[in-house]
Amino acid sequence: MGCGKAQGFLARKNVPVKERVSANREKLGRADALKLVRQVARVVVAKGQRVETSDMHKNPPGDEELLKALLGPTGYLRAPTLKVGDTLLVGFHERTYADYL
């Protein structure tokens, strides 16, 4: 997890982290990102103060729309990305983290 704000939030709330993968060391590209979203029921993407939620069972977005939200300018999965149960949180938004954690 590369975002200091997310790490600080998790530490303050004493949220246990089962697995941590460094976005700098392990680059997850298009195929990896799509594989990851296929494992969850909900994808929540935060960009600044805007938060968008996609239901992957009822109304999943197309691959290109998903990739636009999931990948950063480098073409790799944005950090921080957290998998919480059947939800994938992409980007940091404090209220959203509080809701899901």
TAPE-V212858 format. One record per pair of residues at least 24 apart in sequence whose ideal C-beta (glycine too) atoms are under 6 Angstrom apart, sorted by the first residue. I is the first residue (numbers start at 0). J is the second residue. Records with the same first field share a line. If there is no record, write none. Layout:
I: J / J
//
This chain:
0: 79
1: 78
2: 78 / 79 / 91
4: 91
5: 79 / 91
8: 96
14: 100
22: 78
26: 75
27: 75 / 76
28: 75
29: 66
32: 69 / 76
36: 65
39: 85 / 87
40: 85
41: 86
42: 87
43: 88 / 95
44: 68 / 89 / 90
45: 90 / 92 / 95
46: 90
50: 92 / 95
//
